Amino acid sequence: MIKRPSLGHDILQRFEGNPIITLEDIPFRCNTVFNGTVIKKGNRYYHLLRVEGQQGYSVFALAISQDGLHFTVEDQPVMVPARKGPFARYETMGIEDPRITELEGVYYVMYTAYSKYGPRIALAKTEDFYHYKRIALVSEPGNKDGILFPEKINGEYVRLDRPIGKEIGSMWVSYSKNLVDWGKSELLMTPRPGLWDSFRIGASVAPIKTEHGWLEIYHGVKMTTAGPIYKIGTVLLDLEQPYKVIARCDEPALSPREDYERIGDVGNVAFACGAVVENSGEIKVYYGAADTCVCVATADFKELIAMTLVGESS
């Protein structure tokens, strides 16, 4: 059951059973679970979770659900950092924040490979969600939050990413003919001084195609004297020219308010990481809370788009 909103509260409404996955649900020893990625295939929801082990680095685990609310986690991780081959030296500090996209009948996962050289975006694919084949490291260091669009645009693959330049984290669009070699990068949008996403922003969910444009659910960060606050927002991008912003929400769709969002390894974090639009018109948005657990919130999909369209186009 989802709580209905009070006046002035978040448009995304939290599931009363939140958090839906905690470390107690992981069958193997770990420190936290958060920032996974969700996709629905048939009547099943597949949730690829980021699980941080007690040794300090992250692996990926798989959880499965029939209703998108109650998940069962598999006994062992389904993907761990590479220990040999070309990926090994860039995954010594773990693999993080997977983002899954179904594209041309294949399930691709963009994730962050982490090492002493910094974060790099990597790409893998899977057919069954249990076995993953690494394809390539597709960025240089200093880049993360890579997410594929679910179809080619003008004959090219397209991704969102978040390189850091002069300590500023902005969202960019990049293009590829083969999913390996990327370029023609263009600035998409930047943090907005004075607003809830004034410090840093990044893509969070595979873009969702609508009649109004590509809906991207992203995370925005505001820096305060007590530290950063992570919130969830939305932006609409042009269907044929994805570097063009049609509208961007003025207000966040979800802000950390509950104890499980405010207290954890990293406090005050609501970090979107997956979404499923149901046939009923409801959207389920999955998010990591306080870098410690996984939660879900819902909204009427049309209302979420309407909230976005009210915003400015810059």
Backbone bond lengths (Angstrom), bond angles and torsions (degrees), N, CA, C in turn:
res aa  C-N    CA-C-N  psi(-1)  N-CA   C-N-CA  omega(-1)  CA-C   N-CA-C  phi
1 M - - - 1.468 - - 1.518 109.61 -
2 I 1.315 116.83 138.12 1.447 122.41 -178.93 1.522 109.30 -105.80
3 K 1.331 116.10 133.67 1.459 119.99 176.71 1.520 110.60 -68.65
4 R 1.314 116.97 139.19 1.454 120.98 175.94 1.520 109.65 -81.67
5 P 1.338 116.92 150.29 1.456 119.04 -174.02 1.520 113.62 -73.64
6 S 1.323 114.88 146.38 1.447 120.43 165.68 1.516 107.57 -89.19
7 L 1.319 117.10 158.02 1.451 121.01 -177.89 1.525 110.20 -56.54
8 G 1.331 115.96 127.93 1.457 120.11 177.01 1.511 114.33 89.29
9 H 1.332 118.36 -6.27 1.458 120.30 -179.48 1.531 110.79 -88.29
10 D 1.320 116.56 -177.70 1.457 121.95 -172.44 1.522 112.37 -63.99
11 I 1.355 115.81 144.58 1.458 120.14 176.06 1.525 110.48 -70.85
12 L 1.325 117.63 -33.82 1.463 121.02 172.53 1.523 108.59 -80.70
13 Q 1.329 115.43 123.94 1.459 120.57 -175.13 1.524 111.50 -104.33
14 R 1.304 115.21 127.80 1.461 121.66 -174.01 1.528 112.24 -69.31
15 F 1.308 114.98 141.96 1.464 121.71 171.19 1.524 108.24 -66.98
16 E 1.319 117.14 134.32 1.466 120.94 -178.38 1.519 112.24 -63.52
17 G 1.337 116.36 -20.87 1.458 119.80 179.61 1.519 114.16 -89.50
18 N 1.344 117.39 7.44 1.468 119.64 177.61 1.528 111.72 -60.44
19 P 1.320 116.25 148.91 1.468 128.22 -8.25 1.520 110.60 -74.03
20 I 1.347 115.71 148.19 1.463 119.15 -175.47 1.528 112.43 -86.94
21 I 1.332 117.65 -22.04 1.466 121.21 175.99 1.524 108.16 -139.98
22 T 1.334 116.29 127.15 1.457 122.38 176.15 1.528 108.57 -128.68
23 L 1.310 116.65 177.35 1.471 118.88 -179.32 1.522 111.85 -61.57
24 E 1.354 116.83 -25.74 1.474 119.03 177.83 1.528 112.33 -66.76
25 D 1.355 117.38 -18.71 1.461 121.20 179.31 1.522 112.84 -88.59
26 I 1.328 117.39 -8.27 1.465 121.48 -178.86 1.524 108.85 -87.42
27 P 1.343 118.43 124.35 1.465 120.68 -174.40 1.535 114.52 -72.09
28 F 1.321 117.26 -11.62 1.467 119.54 178.46 1.529 109.11 -118.00
29 R 1.318 116.44 163.17 1.465 120.55 -175.21 1.527 110.93 -65.03
30 C 1.340 115.27 134.44 1.457 119.60 -179.85 1.518 109.71 -156.46
31 N 1.324 115.42 172.27 1.455 121.71 177.87 1.525 111.40 -98.85
32 T 1.359 116.27 -49.96 1.457 121.09 -179.67 1.527 109.90 -149.80
33 V 1.333 115.76 167.26 1.461 122.29 173.91 1.527 107.17 -137.28
34 F 1.341 116.79 132.92 1.461 119.35 -175.60 1.520 110.08 -170.76
35 N 1.344 116.19 170.80 1.469 124.25 169.84 1.519 114.13 46.92
36 G 1.341 116.01 53.30 1.454 120.62 175.60 1.522 111.22 -88.22
37 T 1.324 116.17 -157.94 1.465 121.41 178.33 1.516 107.86 -148.08
38 V 1.318 117.24 142.92 1.459 121.92 -171.83 1.520 110.78 -126.05
39 I 1.324 115.51 140.06 1.460 120.29 172.14 1.527 107.89 -143.25
40 K 1.325 116.60 146.09 1.452 121.42 178.95 1.518 109.04 -106.42
41 K 1.322 115.25 127.65 1.457 122.09 177.81 1.520 107.89 -126.74
42 G 1.328 116.07 114.24 1.460 118.93 -174.19 1.515 109.11 66.23
43 N 1.313 116.79 -125.65 1.462 121.73 179.42 1.520 112.54 -103.41
44 R 1.317 116.91 12.61 1.459 120.17 -178.05 1.523 111.59 -115.18
45 Y 1.306 114.84 144.22 1.453 121.83 174.59 1.528 107.58 -104.95
46 Y 1.318 115.78 128.20 1.462 121.81 177.86 1.524 108.43 -110.80
47 H 1.311 115.26 123.52 1.459 121.71 -174.94 1.528 108.53 -119.59
48 L 1.342 115.47 107.93 1.453 121.20 177.43 1.521 107.51 -88.47
49 L 1.314 116.07 111.42 1.457 122.81 -170.56 1.525 112.21 -97.27
50 R 1.301 115.68 144.80 1.464 120.51 166.08 1.530 107.68 -89.73
51 V 1.305 115.82 119.43 1.468 121.21 179.51 1.519 108.42 -119.04
52 E 1.319 115.98 121.23 1.464 120.08 177.01 1.517 108.94 -90.90
53 G 1.340 115.50 120.97 1.452 119.82 178.70 1.517 111.49 -75.15
54 Q 1.299 115.72 166.98 1.453 119.44 -179.47 1.523 112.42 -68.53
55 Q 1.327 116.77 -15.70 1.461 119.83 176.22 1.521 112.08 -77.93
56 G 1.362 117.18 -13.01 1.450 120.02 171.80 1.512 116.37 113.14
57 Y 1.336 119.37 -14.04 1.461 119.43 178.22 1.528 110.20 -110.66
58 S 1.336 115.82 163.70 1.459 121.11 -172.44 1.522 113.10 -103.79
59 V 1.338 114.74 151.51 1.461 124.78 172.75 1.523 106.97 -130.07
60 F 1.334 116.16 175.80 1.464 120.68 177.35 1.528 110.08 -111.53
61 A 1.327 115.11 134.57 1.460 121.88 175.78 1.525 108.52 -122.18
62 L 1.324 116.30 160.19 1.464 121.64 -177.42 1.515 110.49 -113.99
63 A 1.335 115.62 131.72 1.462 122.20 173.08 1.520 108.57 -122.23
64 I 1.325 116.16 144.94 1.463 121.62 -176.10 1.524 109.15 -127.74
65 S 1.346 115.30 144.16 1.459 120.73 -178.24 1.521 110.09 -143.55
66 Q 1.316 115.29 152.99 1.462 121.32 174.14 1.525 112.11 -96.31
67 D 1.341 117.13 -19.09 1.462 119.77 -176.24 1.525 113.46 -123.20
68 G 1.320 117.89 -2.32 1.448 121.13 -179.70 1.509 114.23 78.48
69 L 1.324 116.76 4.29 1.456 121.63 -178.68 1.521 113.07 -120.90
70 H 1.315 115.79 -34.57 1.466 121.12 -177.74 1.528 108.70 -117.23
71 F 1.324 116.62 115.85 1.457 122.43 -172.59 1.528 111.82 -115.22
72 T 1.323 114.25 147.53 1.465 121.86 172.21 1.520 108.31 -114.61
73 V 1.322 116.97 127.55 1.454 122.31 -175.73 1.520 110.19 -94.46
74 E 1.340 115.89 134.38 1.464 121.17 178.40 1.532 110.95 -64.41
75 D 1.331 115.11 156.94 1.467 121.02 -170.24 1.523 114.43 -66.62
76 Q 1.341 117.21 -30.33 1.458 121.02 -175.62 1.526 110.14 -131.06
77 P 1.327 117.45 156.26 1.469 119.28 175.12 1.523 111.15 -58.41
78 V 1.330 116.41 149.41 1.465 120.78 178.84 1.532 111.61 -99.24
79 M 1.346 117.04 -14.66 1.464 120.90 177.29 1.514 108.31 -151.65
80 V 1.328 116.01 130.64 1.463 122.05 -179.54 1.522 108.68 -126.26
81 P 1.328 118.64 164.06 1.460 120.04 178.63 1.524 111.83 -56.91
82 A 1.330 116.05 140.00 1.461 121.24 178.75 1.522 109.90 -64.26
83 R 1.309 116.85 139.42 1.457 121.72 179.11 1.525 112.68 -112.61
84 K 1.325 116.06 -3.62 1.458 121.31 174.32 1.519 108.40 -152.99
85 G 1.322 115.65 164.10 1.450 120.04 -178.90 1.521 112.02 88.66
86 P 1.341 117.02 -177.19 1.470 121.52 -172.87 1.520 114.61 -67.01
87 F 1.336 118.01 -20.16 1.456 120.05 -179.51 1.530 112.48 -84.72
88 A 1.325 117.46 -19.02 1.462 121.30 -168.27 1.532 113.13 -58.44
89 R 1.332 117.64 -46.79 1.465 119.68 -175.02 1.524 112.56 -68.74
90 Y 1.355 116.39 -17.30 1.459 119.94 -178.68 1.534 112.76 -101.75
91 E 1.350 117.09 2.59 1.458 121.37 178.66 1.524 111.50 -123.26
92 T 1.311 117.39 20.25 1.463 120.86 -177.31 1.525 112.71 -64.89
93 M 1.330 117.61 -23.61 1.460 121.30 179.53 1.527 111.72 -108.51
94 G 1.349 115.36 15.97 1.449 119.21 171.84 1.515 115.08 111.54
95 I 1.333 114.61 173.39 1.462 123.96 174.24 1.522 107.05 -119.48
96 E 1.338 116.35 136.90 1.454 119.96 -168.20 1.528 112.36 -136.47
97 D 1.323 115.12 157.22 1.464 125.20 167.18 1.531 114.42 44.32
98 P 1.336 117.99 65.56 1.468 120.23 177.31 1.522 111.28 -68.79
99 R 1.346 116.54 147.87 1.464 122.47 175.43 1.523 108.14 -136.72
100 I 1.321 116.63 118.04 1.459 120.96 -172.45 1.530 110.75 -102.26
101 T 1.339 115.06 141.19 1.467 122.31 178.02 1.520 108.92 -138.41
102 E 1.330 117.17 131.44 1.466 120.49 171.06 1.521 107.55 -86.22
103 L 1.324 115.69 122.02 1.454 121.42 -175.27 1.516 108.81 -141.48
104 E 1.329 116.96 119.07 1.471 122.62 -179.71 1.521 111.76 53.99
105 G 1.329 116.08 38.91 1.458 121.86 176.58 1.511 115.21 79.34
106 V 1.331 117.30 5.87 1.465 122.02 179.63 1.522 108.96 -117.42
107 Y 1.329 116.92 143.41 1.458 121.41 177.29 1.528 108.51 -96.85
108 Y 1.330 115.14 110.49 1.452 121.43 -179.97 1.523 109.75 -102.32
109 V 1.307 115.53 143.44 1.462 121.68 177.92 1.524 108.96 -123.73
110 M 1.326 115.95 115.81 1.456 120.52 168.48 1.523 107.48 -91.90
111 Y 1.317 116.32 135.26 1.460 119.80 -178.42 1.529 109.30 -145.85
112 T 1.308 116.28 169.77 1.449 121.35 179.41 1.519 109.83 -98.65
113 A 1.326 115.55 120.85 1.466 121.65 171.77 1.521 107.09 -90.84
114 Y 1.328 116.65 125.40 1.465 119.49 -173.01 1.528 111.38 -118.92
115 S 1.322 114.95 134.53 1.468 121.53 178.43 1.518 108.69 -152.17
116 K 1.325 116.65 -176.86 1.465 120.49 178.33 1.528 111.74 -65.42
117 Y 1.334 116.94 -13.16 1.458 120.99 178.33 1.526 112.15 -85.81
118 G 1.333 116.37 -5.27 1.456 120.71 -179.27 1.517 112.12 106.59
119 P 1.338 117.39 177.54 1.466 121.21 -178.53 1.526 111.75 -80.23
120 R 1.335 115.75 139.49 1.457 122.78 172.91 1.523 108.66 -130.28
121 I 1.327 116.31 148.65 1.460 120.11 175.10 1.523 109.13 -83.12
122 A 1.323 115.87 132.23 1.459 122.02 177.20 1.527 108.93 -123.35
123 L 1.339 115.29 159.54 1.456 121.15 -177.76 1.519 110.06 -128.92
124 A 1.333 115.54 133.32 1.461 122.41 175.64 1.522 108.21 -134.87
125 K 1.334 115.98 170.65 1.464 119.59 176.48 1.521 109.59 -140.54
126 T 1.334 114.77 159.17 1.457 120.52 179.89 1.517 109.98 -147.81
127 E 1.314 116.34 153.20 1.458 121.84 174.62 1.519 112.06 -108.47
128 D 1.342 116.09 -24.76 1.465 119.80 -172.98 1.530 113.69 -127.08
129 F 1.337 118.23 0.82 1.462 125.39 -179.71 1.523 113.39 72.22
130 Y 1.335 116.48 -0.42 1.457 120.34 176.97 1.532 111.99 -105.16
131 H 1.310 116.24 -28.88 1.461 121.54 -176.21 1.525 109.37 -122.03
132 Y 1.337 116.36 134.27 1.458 121.54 -173.66 1.520 110.61 -127.79
133 K 1.309 115.68 131.43 1.462 121.97 177.32 1.516 109.08 -108.59
134 R 1.318 116.04 118.73 1.456 120.04 177.63 1.520 109.72 -71.01
135 I 1.346 115.49 137.50 1.465 121.04 -178.49 1.516 111.40 -104.45
136 A 1.338 116.48 -52.83 1.463 119.30 -176.41 1.520 110.56 -168.49
137 L 1.322 114.61 157.92 1.455 122.16 164.13 1.522 105.83 -88.09
138 V 1.323 117.39 120.65 1.463 120.00 -166.18 1.530 113.60 -113.64
139 S 1.321 117.05 14.62 1.461 119.89 173.37 1.512 109.16 -150.06
140 E 1.321 115.56 165.71 1.453 121.61 171.41 1.525 108.59 -85.36
141 P 1.341 118.37 175.55 1.473 119.56 -179.74 1.519 112.09 -62.45
142 G 1.333 114.84 157.86 1.450 120.58 178.27 1.511 113.96 87.45
143 N 1.340 116.99 15.68 1.456 120.72 -178.45 1.527 109.64 -130.44
144 K 1.331 116.41 142.93 1.467 121.54 177.46 1.531 108.78 -158.74
145 D 1.330 116.51 -168.96 1.470 122.22 -178.12 1.525 111.26 56.59
146 G 1.328 117.02 40.73 1.455 121.50 177.26 1.519 111.29 -79.35
147 I 1.337 116.72 131.69 1.458 121.93 -179.31 1.524 109.55 -143.27
148 L 1.332 116.85 129.93 1.456 122.31 178.77 1.525 111.84 -84.13
149 F 1.330 116.37 141.97 1.457 120.79 166.97 1.537 108.47 -71.11
150 P 1.329 118.49 150.51 1.471 121.03 -174.91 1.523 114.60 -80.62
151 E 1.329 118.70 4.57 1.456 121.04 174.30 1.528 109.06 -156.18
152 K 1.339 115.63 159.89 1.456 119.47 175.13 1.529 109.55 -68.55
153 I 1.321 115.14 149.84 1.459 121.36 175.27 1.523 107.41 -124.38
154 N 1.321 115.83 121.23 1.469 121.40 -177.15 1.531 111.72 54.29
155 G 1.342 114.71 39.83 1.460 120.87 175.19 1.514 115.25 79.80
156 E 1.327 117.98 6.44 1.465 120.27 -178.19 1.522 111.21 -126.23
157 Y 1.345 114.57 149.75 1.454 119.54 169.68 1.526 107.61 -73.72
158 V 1.331 115.61 147.28 1.458 120.86 -176.90 1.524 109.20 -132.48
159 R 1.308 116.07 142.27 1.461 119.93 176.18 1.527 109.68 -137.62
160 L 1.318 114.90 156.78 1.453 122.97 167.28 1.522 107.60 -101.92
161 D 1.315 116.35 146.71 1.464 119.85 175.85 1.517 109.61 -151.16
162 R 1.337 115.81 176.36 1.454 120.62 -175.84 1.533 110.23 -140.02
163 P 1.348 117.12 79.42 1.456 119.34 172.28 1.527 109.77 -72.78
164 I 1.317 116.24 155.63 1.461 121.29 176.55 1.522 108.62 -103.12
165 G 1.319 116.29 124.97 1.455 121.30 177.09 1.513 110.21 -130.35
166 K 1.337 116.73 122.37 1.468 122.13 -177.51 1.532 110.94 52.90
167 E 1.354 115.05 41.84 1.463 123.42 178.00 1.527 113.20 68.73
168 I 1.332 117.76 7.77 1.464 121.41 179.98 1.526 109.32 -102.89
169 G 1.322 116.94 129.87 1.454 121.50 178.12 1.510 110.73 -103.26
170 S 1.321 117.21 102.46 1.458 123.05 179.16 1.524 109.92 -113.07
171 M 1.328 116.92 163.63 1.461 121.92 178.21 1.525 109.84 -94.65
172 W 1.326 115.86 135.43 1.458 123.72 -179.65 1.523 109.66 -124.07
173 V 1.334 115.58 161.65 1.466 123.28 172.63 1.520 108.10 -115.78
174 S 1.335 117.13 134.13 1.466 122.01 177.62 1.519 108.99 -130.54
175 Y 1.358 116.27 160.61 1.455 121.95 -171.42 1.525 110.75 -132.50
176 S 1.337 115.55 154.31 1.461 120.75 -179.20 1.519 110.47 -152.44
177 K 1.334 116.03 149.97 1.465 122.00 173.36 1.522 111.94 -92.24
178 N 1.358 116.01 -20.10 1.466 118.49 -170.86 1.528 114.35 -137.12
179 L 1.326 118.35 7.42 1.462 125.09 -178.91 1.525 113.80 74.23
180 V 1.308 117.77 -5.31 1.471 121.66 -179.13 1.519 111.25 -106.69
181 D 1.325 116.38 -49.37 1.463 121.93 -177.81 1.527 109.42 -97.57
182 W 1.343 115.72 118.60 1.461 121.02 -174.60 1.519 110.89 -118.45
183 G 1.332 115.10 147.98 1.452 119.66 178.96 1.515 111.75 -171.32
184 K 1.329 116.34 -158.25 1.469 123.81 -176.90 1.532 110.81 51.76
185 S 1.325 115.79 35.77 1.457 120.44 -175.27 1.524 111.43 -65.77
186 E 1.343 114.65 137.03 1.457 120.97 -179.44 1.518 109.93 -131.78
187 L 1.317 116.05 140.34 1.460 121.22 176.20 1.524 109.35 -66.66
188 L 1.324 116.27 128.59 1.462 121.32 179.74 1.524 111.19 -96.83
189 M 1.318 116.72 -58.52 1.456 119.70 179.10 1.520 110.35 -158.84
190 T 1.315 114.84 158.37 1.456 121.81 -172.85 1.527 110.21 -122.67
191 P 1.327 117.25 166.56 1.467 119.76 170.56 1.531 110.24 -58.07
192 R 1.336 115.34 151.70 1.463 120.53 -177.55 1.531 110.08 -112.52
193 P 1.318 117.76 111.64 1.471 120.96 -179.46 1.522 111.68 -53.73
194 G 1.319 115.18 133.43 1.453 120.57 176.05 1.508 115.53 87.62
195 L 1.341 117.24 -8.59 1.464 120.11 -178.88 1.531 110.99 -108.01
196 W 1.321 115.56 -177.92 1.463 121.83 -175.20 1.522 112.89 -68.37
197 D 1.350 117.34 -17.44 1.466 121.55 179.71 1.532 110.02 -116.37
198 S 1.331 116.22 44.54 1.465 121.99 -171.02 1.517 114.44 -82.84
199 F 1.346 118.38 -16.27 1.466 120.36 -173.86 1.524 113.33 -101.64
200 R 1.321 116.16 -46.07 1.469 120.03 -175.74 1.519 108.70 -159.95
201 I 1.334 116.52 147.60 1.462 121.13 176.88 1.528 108.88 -136.47
202 G 1.344 116.71 161.68 1.455 120.92 176.82 1.516 111.23 -167.25
203 A 1.329 116.11 152.31 1.462 121.04 177.92 1.524 110.52 -65.18
204 S 1.330 116.45 148.42 1.463 120.24 -176.92 1.523 114.17 -127.82
205 V 1.342 117.37 -32.36 1.460 121.99 -172.23 1.525 108.71 -133.88
206 A 1.324 117.56 144.36 1.465 120.34 175.07 1.525 109.29 -54.81
207 P 1.339 118.52 129.57 1.471 120.90 -176.99 1.530 112.22 -53.73
208 I 1.331 114.90 140.86 1.456 122.20 -177.91 1.526 108.55 -108.17
209 K 1.341 117.62 123.88 1.456 121.55 -177.10 1.521 110.66 -77.82
210 T 1.336 116.10 128.48 1.458 122.37 177.14 1.524 108.79 -134.12
211 E 1.311 117.15 171.02 1.465 120.46 177.72 1.525 111.85 -67.86
212 H 1.315 116.80 -18.08 1.459 121.16 -178.90 1.530 112.46 -93.02
213 G 1.326 117.21 -12.34 1.454 121.79 -176.88 1.516 110.20 137.93
214 W 1.321 116.42 -175.93 1.465 121.61 176.53 1.524 108.45 -78.49
215 L 1.320 116.90 120.41 1.460 120.26 175.20 1.518 109.22 -88.27
216 E 1.311 116.70 118.79 1.455 121.92 175.14 1.523 109.32 -111.14
217 I 1.317 115.26 124.62 1.461 121.93 174.08 1.523 106.50 -93.33
218 Y 1.317 117.01 119.94 1.463 120.69 -172.97 1.525 111.07 -126.23
219 H 1.329 115.69 169.67 1.457 119.66 175.59 1.519 109.68 -108.84
220 G 1.305 115.08 142.18 1.455 121.46 177.15 1.515 109.27 -127.04
221 V 1.327 115.28 147.86 1.459 120.93 -175.95 1.523 109.67 -124.92
222 K 1.309 115.22 133.64 1.462 122.28 171.25 1.519 107.97 -113.91
223 M 1.327 117.40 131.53 1.453 121.29 178.98 1.521 109.32 -92.66
224 T 1.333 115.46 132.47 1.458 121.52 177.96 1.524 109.18 -125.01
225 T 1.318 116.77 174.50 1.463 119.99 178.10 1.520 111.67 -65.17
226 A 1.334 116.34 -20.95 1.465 121.09 178.66 1.524 112.69 -95.31
227 G 1.351 117.38 1.21 1.456 120.81 -179.53 1.522 111.66 118.30
228 P 1.349 116.93 -178.18 1.469 120.71 -176.75 1.523 112.85 -76.72
229 I 1.343 115.17 151.84 1.456 122.42 172.60 1.523 107.54 -123.77
230 Y 1.334 116.75 122.57 1.466 123.25 -178.28 1.525 109.71 -99.99
231 K 1.345 115.26 127.23 1.456 121.18 179.09 1.528 110.15 -129.15
232 I 1.330 116.03 168.81 1.461 122.50 -176.32 1.520 109.55 -110.20
233 G 1.341 116.03 130.67 1.462 120.37 179.09 1.520 111.39 -135.22
234 T 1.337 116.14 -177.21 1.462 121.75 -176.54 1.526 110.88 -138.88
235 V 1.333 114.95 151.95 1.458 121.70 176.39 1.525 107.83 -146.75
236 L 1.325 117.11 146.12 1.464 123.01 175.91 1.515 108.72 -108.50
237 L 1.349 116.20 130.05 1.457 122.91 -179.00 1.524 109.97 -113.91
238 D 1.312 116.44 149.73 1.458 121.65 179.88 1.531 110.69 -61.09
239 L 1.332 116.45 138.30 1.472 120.69 -175.72 1.519 112.85 -65.69
240 E 1.309 118.40 -35.39 1.457 121.94 -177.06 1.527 113.29 -101.98
241 Q 1.309 116.65 -21.93 1.463 122.11 178.84 1.529 108.13 -127.78
242 P 1.345 116.65 78.62 1.468 120.47 -170.34 1.517 114.78 -66.01
243 Y 1.330 117.90 -5.39 1.459 120.72 174.81 1.523 111.56 -83.39
244 K 1.332 117.08 -3.22 1.459 121.61 -179.65 1.529 110.07 -101.29
245 V 1.323 115.80 126.34 1.458 121.81 177.07 1.522 109.53 -87.64
246 I 1.324 116.44 122.84 1.466 121.81 176.51 1.528 109.74 -82.64
247 A 1.324 116.26 -47.97 1.463 121.47 -179.86 1.521 108.80 -157.88
248 R 1.321 115.34 147.50 1.464 121.83 -179.22 1.519 108.27 -135.55
249 C 1.313 116.32 131.55 1.461 120.28 -175.09 1.532 111.61 -58.37
250 D 1.307 116.01 141.76 1.462 120.54 174.05 1.523 111.05 -82.07
251 E 1.327 115.55 -34.50 1.456 121.62 -177.51 1.528 110.02 -115.51
252 P 1.322 118.20 148.77 1.470 120.15 177.79 1.519 111.26 -69.08
253 A 1.327 114.98 153.36 1.463 120.35 176.86 1.522 111.74 -83.39
254 L 1.347 116.30 -23.23 1.474 120.73 178.79 1.517 108.42 -154.02
255 S 1.313 115.71 132.92 1.460 122.98 177.65 1.522 109.07 -123.06
256 P 1.329 118.76 149.18 1.464 120.16 179.12 1.530 111.30 -67.64
257 R 1.334 115.88 119.23 1.463 121.37 -179.11 1.525 112.01 -131.77
258 E 1.339 115.41 -36.20 1.462 119.70 -177.50 1.538 110.58 -77.55
259 D 1.328 115.64 159.15 1.466 120.12 -178.46 1.525 111.62 -58.08
260 Y 1.346 117.48 -38.52 1.459 119.83 -177.79 1.525 112.12 -70.87
261 E 1.332 118.22 -14.85 1.462 122.17 174.78 1.528 111.89 -93.94
262 R 1.314 116.01 -24.26 1.461 121.00 -175.74 1.527 113.78 -94.67
263 I 1.327 116.39 -26.66 1.464 120.11 -173.61 1.523 109.44 -119.79
264 G 1.333 116.40 123.99 1.458 121.32 179.19 1.512 110.57 172.58
265 D 1.326 116.51 -161.33 1.461 119.97 179.56 1.522 111.47 -60.51
266 V 1.346 116.00 -37.94 1.465 121.58 172.70 1.524 107.00 -130.28
267 G 1.313 117.07 109.27 1.451 120.85 -173.65 1.515 113.42 -73.38
268 N 1.329 115.34 159.24 1.468 123.35 175.50 1.524 112.79 60.05
269 V 1.344 115.72 51.87 1.456 121.23 -179.32 1.528 111.01 -128.23
270 A 1.329 116.00 121.93 1.462 123.64 163.51 1.521 105.29 -122.53
271 F 1.331 116.60 106.76 1.468 122.51 -168.00 1.523 108.77 -122.68
272 A 1.342 116.73 101.02 1.468 121.04 -178.65 1.525 110.52 -60.68
273 C 1.332 115.98 144.66 1.463 118.89 -178.96 1.525 112.79 -145.77
274 G 1.315 118.88 -2.21 1.460 120.60 177.69 1.512 110.57 -173.06
275 A 1.323 116.47 156.81 1.462 120.25 178.80 1.520 109.82 -152.56
276 V 1.317 115.22 146.65 1.464 122.42 176.09 1.525 107.87 -132.26
277 V 1.332 116.47 125.25 1.467 121.62 175.45 1.524 107.48 -94.72
278 E 1.322 115.81 117.95 1.454 121.31 -176.52 1.531 110.86 -84.74
279 N 1.332 115.78 159.78 1.465 120.57 177.77 1.525 111.90 -61.13
280 S 1.322 116.90 -23.84 1.464 121.83 179.74 1.520 112.74 -72.81
281 G 1.331 116.89 -11.99 1.453 120.32 -176.35 1.510 113.49 96.42
282 E 1.311 116.34 -0.41 1.461 121.22 175.92 1.521 109.79 -86.56
283 I 1.323 117.52 144.36 1.454 121.46 172.07 1.527 108.68 -112.90
284 K 1.316 114.85 130.87 1.459 121.66 172.55 1.524 108.04 -98.43
285 V 1.310 117.64 123.23 1.455 122.48 177.77 1.522 108.20 -112.72
286 Y 1.322 115.70 121.01 1.453 122.28 -179.77 1.523 109.01 -96.15
287 Y 1.320 116.03 140.51 1.453 118.64 -176.84 1.531 111.25 -148.53
288 G 1.333 113.90 150.37 1.450 120.62 172.89 1.515 108.96 -84.15
289 A 1.326 116.72 139.52 1.457 121.71 -178.99 1.522 109.80 -118.30
290 A 1.342 115.50 121.99 1.465 123.08 176.57 1.530 112.22 54.31
291 D 1.339 117.28 28.06 1.470 122.56 -178.52 1.524 111.66 51.75
292 T 1.351 115.82 32.87 1.461 120.10 -172.94 1.519 113.44 -133.87
293 C 1.326 118.18 -26.05 1.459 120.95 -176.99 1.523 109.70 -154.23
294 V 1.343 115.42 174.72 1.464 122.16 -177.94 1.524 108.87 -117.58
295 C 1.340 115.58 137.83 1.458 121.79 -177.16 1.530 109.81 -132.96
296 V 1.332 115.44 172.99 1.464 121.14 175.80 1.522 109.08 -142.28
297 A 1.323 115.34 145.01 1.460 121.86 175.03 1.528 107.89 -138.96
298 T 1.319 116.90 157.40 1.463 120.77 -175.00 1.521 111.16 -130.85
299 A 1.326 113.57 161.45 1.458 120.83 173.85 1.515 107.86 -156.48
300 D 1.310 116.09 164.94 1.455 120.25 167.32 1.521 107.03 -71.58
301 F 1.331 116.89 125.86 1.462 120.28 -174.12 1.527 111.74 -59.23
302 K 1.318 116.80 -39.61 1.457 120.09 179.84 1.530 111.36 -65.27
303 E 1.321 117.11 -35.18 1.459 120.64 178.15 1.526 110.93 -67.40
304 L 1.326 115.97 -36.93 1.457 119.73 179.29 1.523 110.30 -65.57
305 I 1.336 115.89 -40.71 1.473 119.98 177.13 1.527 110.11 -66.03
306 A 1.321 116.32 -43.02 1.473 120.03 -179.66 1.520 111.00 -61.04
307 M 1.333 116.37 -39.76 1.465 120.04 178.25 1.523 110.53 -61.91
308 T 1.323 116.33 -36.75 1.462 121.14 179.86 1.519 111.24 -68.94
309 L 1.330 116.14 -42.86 1.468 121.03 -176.39 1.524 112.54 -65.48
310 V 1.322 117.07 -21.63 1.456 120.21 177.68 1.518 111.29 -69.91
311 G 1.344 116.33 -24.06 1.456 120.99 -176.62 1.511 113.73 -73.42
312 E 1.314 114.89 175.75 1.446 121.87 179.45 1.532 110.64 -79.13
313 S 1.316 116.68 164.41 1.459 121.78 -179.76 1.521 112.79 -93.29
314 S 1.317 117.89 2.96 1.466 120.96 -179.38 1.507 110.59 -100.07
